[in-house]
Amino acid sequence: MIDAQDWYENEVPGLGRRFRAAVDAVVERIGANPRQFPVIYKDVRRALLRRFPYALMFVIEADESLTIIACFHGSRDPAHWQKRTLTTGGALACYAGFRGFSARGARNKVMNPGRRGRKR
């Protein structure tokens, strides 16, 4: 996700911030009503970003917490994120602790949640 944000920012100044805002908006929608999003693979649900060809893939855990497993470009091979469902790792650490989101075995790239000055 950081790579995508940086790529957009390098293409057009400010576009990376708009990408991050789109991710934050969809995370808010997921947190408000996660079952509104379709199940697309096993128990994985997909929430599409507005204006960007990306989706957040997430699961609703048994304890009703949410785990985001991928921020995925629509043109990529789904096998990349599908294999994350086979392990306990792969959650995006940028939303750890955010309204029930977990980051079990989170990846190394952690997005700075304070970039936009919002408290979480």
C-alpha positions, 0 to 999 in steps of 0.5 A, spaced: 500 500 500 505 504 501 508 503 494 502 504 491 501 511 495 508 513 493 507 511 486 501 516 485 504 521 489 510 521 484 505 521 478 501 527 480 503 531 487 497 530 492 494 524 488 498 519 493 494 523 499 488 522 495 489 514 494 490 514 502 484 518 503 480 513 499 483 507 503 481 510 509 474 511 507 473 504 505 476 502 512 471 506 515 465 503 511 468 496 512 468 498 520 461 500 520 458 494 516 463 489 514 457 484 511 455 489 506 461 487 502 461 481 497 464 474 499 469 473 493 473 467 495 472 462 501 471 467 507 474 473 504 470 479 502 472 485 497 471 492 498 473 497 492 476 503 493 473 509 489 477 512 483 482 507 484 483 500 481 484 497 488 480 493 493 481 491 500 481 484 502 478 482 509 475 477 513 471 477 519 474 473 524 470 468 529 470 473 534 467 479 530 474 482 529 476 484 522 483 482 518 485 486 512 489 481 508 491 485 502 490 492 498 490 489 491 490 492 484 485 490 480 489 487 474 494 483 479 493 475 479 489 474 485 493 468 487 498 473 490 492 475 496 489 468 496 495 464 498 495 469 504 488 466 506 492 459 507 496 462 513 495 466 519 500 472 516 499 477 511 494 482 515 496 489 513 499 492 520 497 499 518 490 498 521 492 494 527 488 496 533 483 500 528 476 499 530 477 491 531 482 490 525 487 485 527 494 485 524 496 477 526 503 476 523 503 483 520 507 484 514 514 488 515 511 495 511 507 499 516 504 505 514 504 511 518 497 512 521 499 519 523 500 522 516 494 525 516 494 528 523 488 523 525 488 520 532 486 513 532 
